[in-house]
Amino acid sequence: MSSASPTPVRRRGDSDLAAVVAPRLTPRDRAICQVLFDHRVLTTDQVVDLCFANVTTARHRLAVLHQLRVLDRFRPFRPTGSAPWHWVLDSLGVEVVAADRGIEVPRPTAHHARALALADSQRLAHLLGVNGIFCSLARWARSRGDAELAEWWPERRCVSEWGQVVRPDAFGVVSRGEAVVEFFVEYDAGTETLARLAAKLDGYADLMRATGWSPWVAFWFPASGREAEARKVLNNPTVAVVTAAAELGTGAGGAVWLRLGSEGPRRHLVELPSTAGKGGRQ
């Protein structure tokens, strides 16, 4: 006879359960829900980067939130090996965020269904790549103590704000002391032509001329070779460009960012010239 503990049965989600569960959620639980509401999906490792000291504690708490129907999870298919758990909001988690924000979400179950549909979406890898940049920055900020990931906007909010001119994958702000660096993210999966990447700078130049605002445009590449080739064509004197590559291995929170026109050394994002006080956002 097996001595393994049985898998906890998830309770049925309903309004009564919401009333019981909501007071049991910690500020960190609610922060995870807020991020998943805006950014849709995170892997376990990304949740650790975001707000946990170690993976063991994270796995335990995520399992509890799953049992309580605050979060749901899936593993996308891989032809070999096993994918990590991918976490999304369950309908109860949607209700928690709606209550915290004082907004109405007419169909939390539909929001949950759309999140689970990411398991088969061609956009999943791209979305996780962008989210991974910000989770790495969050981890760096927590390790410093004097730093902060002050803003993290998803693509749809960027489109709402600037979509007629540019369509970045995300927008963020990192700060440390008086240094404040605002940046757009362009996440490259290696599938677009270099000419297409370079053409994106035209829109950023238009935005900066119209607003007088000069945030950085941060290009994230899968490999150093791709980054090196792209740096040859990302030339626009109006736009401040910085690049990094996942192949460098330390994540976006590390000293991996290289200004266009610079030979090095690579720096942390917050070590770039500050954009504090430049304005340009609603």
C-alpha positions, 0 to 999 in steps of 0.5 A: 500500500502506498504511503503517499499523501492524497492530492487535496481536493479543490473546493468548488468555487462560489461566492460563499467560498470567496467570503471564506478565502478572501480574509485568509489571503496575505498581502503577498497572495494579493500581489500575485493575484494583481500581477496575474490579472494584468500579465496573465501567466507566470511560471513557478520560477517567475513567481519566486523571482517576483516575491519569494525567498526560495522555491520551496516556500513558493511551491507550498504557498502556490499549492495552497492558493490552487487548492483554494481556487484562487489560482489555477495552473497548467503544464503546456505540452512538450515532446520530451521532458516536462514543462514547469507549472504555469500559474493563472488566476482562477475565477476566485482570484479574479473576484479578489482583484476586482474587489481590491481595485473596486472594479466590476468583472462581469464574468470571472469564469470567462477571464479564467477560461481565457487564461487557461487557453494560453496553454495552447497559444502561440503567444505563450512563449513571448508573453512569458519572455516579457514577464520574465524580464520584469520578474528578474528586475523585481528580484534584483530590486528586492535584493538591493533593498534601496531599489524598486520596480516602480511600474510594469505595464502590459502590452494592452495598456501600452497599446491603449496609451500609445498604440497609434504611434508605437506598440511596445511589448511592455513599459517599466520604471526602475528606481534606486535612490534619485535614479529613475529609468523609464523604458519600453521593452521590445522582446525579440524571439529571433523571428523578425527581420532585422529591417523590421526591428530597425523600423520600430524605432521610427515610431519611437522617434515620432513619439519622442518628438511629439512629447519631448519625453525620452525613455529608453527602448530596451531590446531583449534578444535570445542570443548574443549573436542576434544582439550583435547583428541587431545593434548594427541596424538599430540606428536612430539619433532620436531614440535612446536604445539599450540591448541585452541577451538572454544568453548572458545568463544573469537575467534582466536584473543583472549587469547585462544592458549595453547602450547603443554606441557603447563598447561596454561595460554592460550595466544594470538598467538603473545605471543608465542615464536617468529619465526622471522628470521627463514626463510623457505618461498619463 
